[in-house]
Amino acid sequence: MYSYNDMALEELNKWKIEMKKKSTLVEKVSKGIQNKFNGILPEKYHEIITSAIKNMIKVVLVGSKYITKEPSINLSLQEREELVAQKTKTYKTTAMVEGAGTGAGGFLLALADLPLLLSIKIKFLYDIAAIYGFDVNDYKERIYILYVFQLAFSSKSNVNEVFDRMENFEEYYSTLPKDINSFDWRAFQQEYRDYIDLAKLLQLVPGIGAFVGAYVNTKFIDKLSETAVQAYRMRIL
């Protein structure tokens, strides 16, 4: 009989094929345009984003701010993913309200949305990890969370590299230094910025900022949820 796990494994294998595809010409050109676009943004914008992401990464690696749940045990994969779906709905509502509020508040509040949304996303991933039964008190699992995040919000060329590490995570983890300062947060934050810059810049436009903020934030949560589900299926299945 075709089980839920069979369905999940089939979806996982299709997803893995997508993750391994190389960058198309259009994607390479888009990346080049994004690099040029970064050069014309206000310096204050770059400073706020860089600082927010750098500080958040440090919190993820060494802090306990987001560690609020014990790993779920004795649940089937289907039960776990039903909980993830419920959690996704909750976080989409939170992100939508936050994005609409800051988007309607003008330039400064729209800028404040960036670290706030980042905090929501990281907390969301901590909850998903616990639902799948992984202990986020473990430094290894916090590293994996960062890679899930990076996989969701990176250019195709970086996705290939990150996915290779995740697919062979146990082997890769054994080579990691225990010093958190050795983590390449610079590349991490640049890829994230490149992914969200254009969408979030539209949030600064008067008249449409609230709508853009609400819409974009919910889409980001959807993307993160979809990526996390497949990433943890890869660990379990």
Beta strands, then each sheet from edge to edge (+ up, - down):
end
